[in-house]
Amino acid sequence: MVFSVPRVIVSAIVLVVGAMFVINGIRTLRRSKEGGKPFGIIEMTVGVVLLGALLFATVL
């Protein structure tokens, strides 16, 4: 599989953003007792979807 430079840059950006969402979601879940729990779950879901889309795009 041959990667072009813009595709590698976009992949790196998506990887970093997805990881940031997952890490922030975990922090929100740990920090909040009741209030921020839905936001942590939403952040983790967005991060996992981004990382899954990146994995799917690299396999194809």
C-alpha positions in Angstrom: 0.0 0.0 0.0 1.4 3.4 -1.0 0.7 6.4 1.1 0.7 9.9 -0.2 1.9 12.7 2.0 -1.5 14.4 2.5 -3.1 11.0 3.5 -0.4 10.4 6.1 -0.8 13.8 7.5 -4.6 13.4 7.7 -4.2 10.0 9.3 -1.8 11.4 11.9 -4.2 14.2 12.7 -7.2 11.8 13.1 -5.1 9.5 15.3 -4.1 12.3 17.6 -7.6 13.8 17.8 -9.2 10.4 18.4 -6.7 9.6 21.2 -7.3 13.0 22.7 -11.1 12.4 22.8 -10.6 9.0 24.4 -8.2 10.4 27.0 -10.5 13.3 27.8 -13.4 11.0 28.1 -11.6 8.8 30.6 -10.5 11.8 32.6 -14.1 13.1 32.6 -15.5 9.8 33.8 -12.9 9.6 36.6 -13.3 13.2 37.7 -17.1 13.4 37.8 -19.3 11.7 40.4 -22.6 12.2 38.6 -22.6 15.4 36.6 -20.2 14.8 33.7 -20.7 11.1 33.1 -22.7 11.5 29.8 -20.1 13.9 28.4 -17.3 11.4 29.2 -19.2 8.6 27.5 -19.9 10.8 24.5 -16.2 11.9 24.3 -15.0 8.3 24.5 -17.5 7.2 21.8 -16.4 10.0 19.4 -12.8 9.0 20.0 -13.4 5.3 19.4 -15.4 6.1 16.2 -12.6 8.3 14.9 -10.0 5.6 15.6 -12.2 3.0 14.1 -12.7 5.1 11.0 -8.9 5.5 10.7 -8.4 1.8 11.1 -11.1 1.1 8.5 -9.5 3.6 6.1 -6.0 2.2 6.4 -7.2 -1.4 5.8 -9.0 -0.4 2.6 
